Amino acid sequence: MSRQNHNLCRPAQRQFRQCGFSLIEVLVTIVILLIGLLGLAGLQSRAFTAQLESYQRSQALILLKDMAGRIEANRKDAASYITDTTGVGVGGSCPGTATAAEQDLCDWHNALMGSAEGGTTTAMIGARGCVFEEVAPVSGTAAIYQVVVAWQGLNLTAPPDTSTAASPGKCGEGQYKNRDGVVNESLHRAIAIPVSIAALAGTP
């Protein structure tokens, strides 16, 4: 009888052990699922950041070509488009619009600030534009101007070139900071396009 009673208890023990093992399986599955969800969230965040970086660059290219076209259209007054390293589009109001160049710079300022889209913010973070003189106009040779659009990126990358006074990295140099308020040129983005203004016959 004692042996039969002992055998009768064994199925119950096996059932209890099986239930405990299933609970562990559920807990392990939950942990694995949470790790997968965290990885997916991180991947989605990086994808969003990359998409925003790409969008900012595409906007910068549009604004870059816009100013290059304006200078080429007003080539006789190209030198009037030259700015300092602070550039335009960094707040405040437009300068006076007495000349075509001043009007173009004002329009560029508004576009960099996002006003062209009907708002007061731009799709680019800290957008600013600069025009540098790379090669001064000399009789019989072309003048070359460097049109630059700079903004703040979201990821750390190689800083833009600052080797010469007309280098793209000079536009907004020292203006872009990290979350701690420390200047970090690895967050500085800048693209440039040269504009060559030939000395045509009869051009002063």
Secondary structure, 3 states (H helix, E strand, C coil): CHHHHHHHHHHHHHHHHHHHHHHHHHHHHHHHHHHHHHHHHHHHHHHHHHHHHHHHHHHHHHHHHHHHHHHHHCHHHHHHHCCCCCCECCCCCCCCCCCHHHHHHHHHHHHHHCHHHCCCCCCCCCCEEEEEEEECCCCCCCEEEEEEEEEECCCCCCCCCCCCCCCHHHCCCCCCECCCCCECHHHEEEEEEEEEECCCCCCC
